[in-house]
């Protein structure tokens, strides 16, 4: 006769494994960083305006020297033009040093959030949102690729065709950024190497042009930051991704 089944339940301990570290990552609001980046980009634009005025003043002084000789311009006027140019360059550098870290931290945050919205829309890891900016030459296109994927993932429908919520603002910003970077490097070298009065006038013209390009690039960058921040904030409020 077979033995009766035991009525005693199996009391062997059951091991419940905790979730692996990193499997849950909450969204982090980009609103504060986005606002700070917009303000600092505005400061960059203001310093560019001052630098353009300083370059135009240098051009005026040197043109007067070229037309009427060195005695046509007072020493104080010439010294003030040089001091204004040096001060404007220093202000531009300080504004850039303040803006770059804040912008990159914001850029990394929106990339991390977008990876929670639609992880399948990315070909590069989150670290590229920071590291891509520091690779010589390649920084002219890698961050743009990260930004484009972040934009797609942050749309209302991440898997919609590309004509859904077009990334026109992103493309315009990136084109202006590259153009302003090239123009600034060219103008700086031209100004540093200028020796004759004619060369200084020509270099000052290039400096003014570079500043104008940088002003427009900074304004469009601020619009891009505002737009992408707003897209992610609205998406988070609709409950996309993990809770904030």
C-alpha positions in Angstrom: 0.0 0.0 0.0 1.5 3.3 -1.0 2.5 5.7 1.8 0.1 8.6 2.3 1.2 11.9 1.1 2.6 14.1 3.9 0.4 16.9 5.0 3.3 18.9 6.2 4.1 21.8 3.8 7.6 22.3 2.4 9.2 24.7 4.8 12.5 25.1 2.9 13.6 28.7 2.8 12.9 30.6 -0.4 15.7 33.0 -1.4 14.3 36.2 -2.9 17.0 38.0 -4.8 16.9 41.8 -4.8 16.8 43.5 -8.1 20.2 44.0 -9.7 21.7 47.4 -9.1 20.9 49.9 -11.8 17.7 48.2 -13.1 15.6 51.1 -11.8 16.5 54.6 -12.6 14.1 57.5 -11.9 13.7 60.4 -14.3 15.5 63.6 -13.1 14.1 67.0 -13.9 16.1 69.0 -16.4 14.1 72.2 -15.7 16.5 73.9 -13.3 19.6 73.0 -15.3 17.8 74.1 -18.5 16.9 77.5 -17.1 20.5 78.0 -15.9 21.9 77.0 -19.3 19.5 79.5 -21.1 20.5 82.3 -18.8 24.2 81.6 -19.3 23.8 81.4 -23.0 22.3 84.8 -22.8 25.4 86.0 -21.0 27.5 84.5 -23.7 25.5 86.5 -26.3 26.0 89.7 -24.3 29.8 89.2 -24.1 29.8 88.6 -27.9 28.0 91.9 -28.4 30.6 93.7 -26.3 33.4 91.9 -28.2 31.9 92.9 -31.6 31.7 96.5 -30.4 35.3 96.4 -29.2 36.5 94.9 -32.6 34.5 97.6 -34.5 36.2 100.3 -32.3 39.6 98.8 -33.1 38.7 99.0 -36.7 37.7 102.6 -36.4 40.9 103.6 -34.6 43.2 101.7 -37.0 41.3 103.1 -40.1 41.8 106.6 -38.7 45.5 105.9 -38.3 45.7 104.5 -41.9 44.0 107.6 -43.4 45.6 110.3 -41.3 48.7 108.8 -39.8 49.4 107.8 -36.2 49.0 111.4 -35.1 45.3 111.3 -36.2 44.4 109.2 -33.1 45.2 110.2 -29.6 47.2 107.9 -27.3 44.3 107.6 -24.9 41.9 106.6 -27.6 44.3 103.9 -28.9 45.0 102.6 -25.4 41.2 102.5 -24.6 40.6 100.5 -27.8 43.2 97.9 -26.8 41.9 97.7 -23.3 38.3 97.3 -24.5 39.4 94.5 -26.8 41.3 92.7 -24.1 38.5 93.1 -21.6 35.9 91.8 -24.0 38.0 88.8 -24.8 38.4 88.1 -21.1 34.6 88.4 -20.5 33.9 86.0 -23.4 36.3 83.4 -21.9 34.7 83.7 -18.4 31.2 83.4 -19.9 32.3 80.3 -21.8 33.9 78.7 -18.8 30.7 79.2 -16.8 28.3 78.0 -19.5 30.1 74.9 -20.8 29.9 72.8 -17.6 26.2 73.7 -17.0 25.2 73.0 -20.6 27.0 69.6 -20.6 25.4 68.5 -17.4 22.0 69.5 -18.7 22.8 67.6 -22.0 23.8 64.5 -20.0 20.6 64.7 -18.0 18.2 65.0 -20.9 20.1 62.1 -22.6 19.7 59.9 -19.5 16.0 60.8 -19.3 15.5 60.0 -23.0 17.1 56.6 -22.5 14.2 55.8 -20.1 11.6 57.1 -22.5 12.8 55.0 -25.5 16.0 53.0 -24.9 15.7 51.4 -28.3 16.3 54.7 -30.1 19.9 55.0 -29.1 23.1 53.8 -30.7 25.5 55.3 -28.1 25.6 55.1 -24.4 24.8 57.9 -22.0 28.4 58.6 -21.4 28.8 60.0 -24.9 26.7 63.0 -23.9 29.7 64.1 -21.9 32.7 62.4 -23.5 31.7 63.3 -27.1 32.4 66.9 -26.4 36.1 66.3 -25.5 37.2 64.2 -28.6 39.2 66.4 -30.9 37.5 67.0 -34.3 34.9 64.3 -33.6 33.1 66.7 -31.2 31.9 68.5 -34.4 29.4 65.6 -35.1 29.2 63.1 -32.1 27.2 65.4 -29.8 24.9 66.3 -32.7 24.1 62.5 -33.1 23.4 62.2 -29.3 21.2 65.3 -29.5 19.2 63.9 -32.5 18.6 60.6 -30.7 17.6 62.4 -27.5 15.2 64.6 -29.5 13.5 61.5 -31.1 13.1 59.7 -27.8 11.7 62.8 -26.2 9.0 63.3 -28.8 5.3 62.6 -28.0 5.7 59.4 -30.0 9.4 58.3 -30.1 8.8 55.8 -32.9 6.9 58.1 -35.2 8.5 59.0 -38.6 11.1 61.7 -38.6 8.6 64.3 -39.9 6.8 64.1 -36.6 8.0 67.0 -34.4 10.9 67.7 -36.8 14.3 68.5 -35.3 14.7 71.7 -37.4 15.7 73.7 -34.3 18.4 71.2 -33.4 19.8 71.2 -37.0 19.9 75.0 -37.2 21.6 75.3 -33.8 24.2 72.7 -34.7 25.0 74.3 -38.1 25.4 77.7 -36.4 27.6 76.2 -33.7 30.0 74.6 -36.2 30.0 77.8 -38.3 30.7 80.0 -35.3 33.4 77.7 -34.0 35.2 77.7 -37.3 34.8 81.5 -37.8 36.0 82.3 -34.3 39.2 80.1 -34.7 39.9 81.7 -38.0 39.3 85.3 -36.7 41.4 84.8 -33.6 44.4 83.5 -35.6 44.0 86.3 -38.2 43.9 88.9 -35.4 46.9 87.5 -33.5 49.1 87.4 -36.7 48.0 90.8 -38.0 50.9 93.3 -38.2 50.1 96.0 -40.8 47.2 98.4 -40.3 45.4 96.9 -43.3 45.8 93.4 -41.8 44.4 94.6 -38.4 41.4 96.2 -40.1 40.7 93.0 -42.0 41.1 90.8 -38.9 38.8 93.1 -37.0 36.1 92.6 -39.7 36.4 88.8 -39.2 36.2 89.2 -35.4 32.9 91.1 -35.8 31.6 88.4 -38.2 32.5 85.6 -35.8 30.9 87.4 -32.9 27.7 87.9 -34.8 27.6 84.2 -35.7 28.2 83.3 -32.1 25.4 85.6 -30.9 22.9 83.9 -33.2 24.2 80.5 -32.3 23.9 81.2 -28.6 20.3 82.5 -29.0 19.3 79.4 -31.1 21.1 77.1 -28.5 19.0 78.7 -25.8 15.8 78.1 -27.8 16.9 74.4 -28.3 17.5 73.9 -24.6 14.2 75.4 -23.7 12.3 73.4 -26.3 13.9 70.0 -25.4 13.5 70.7 -21.7 9.8 71.5 -22.2 9.3 68.3 -24.3 10.8 66.1 -21.5 8.9 67.9 -18.8 5.6 67.4 -20.6 6.4 63.8 -21.3 7.2 63.1 -17.7 4.0 64.7 -16.5 2.1 62.3 -18.9 3.8 59.4 -17.0 6.2 58.3 -19.6 9.3 56.4 -18.3 9.9 55.9 -14.6 8.4 58.4 -12.1 10.2 61.6 -11.4 
